[in-house]
């Protein structure tokens, strides 16, 4: 009877360890996803800032009398 109890306890311990391992894996995956989300948000913000700089440049060039088709060429050179 004692062997059966010890075997059950060992099996329960194994399940607990597997559950903890899975919990840690899930947490690591959640953290990787959060890091990726933050990276994507940073890239989105950088792209938005670049678009705003490009729009300001285009407005300045228009005020200086540069024709719109020339502005398109200048901006497209990047």
JOFENCOR-V302721 format. One record per pair of residues at least 24 apart in sequence whose C-alpha atoms are under 7 Angstrom apart, sorted by the first residue. I is the first residue (numbers start at 0). J is the second residue. D is the distance in Angstrom with one decimal. If there is no record, write none. Layout:
BEGIN
i=I j=J d=D
i=I j=J d=D
END
This chain:
BEGIN
none
END
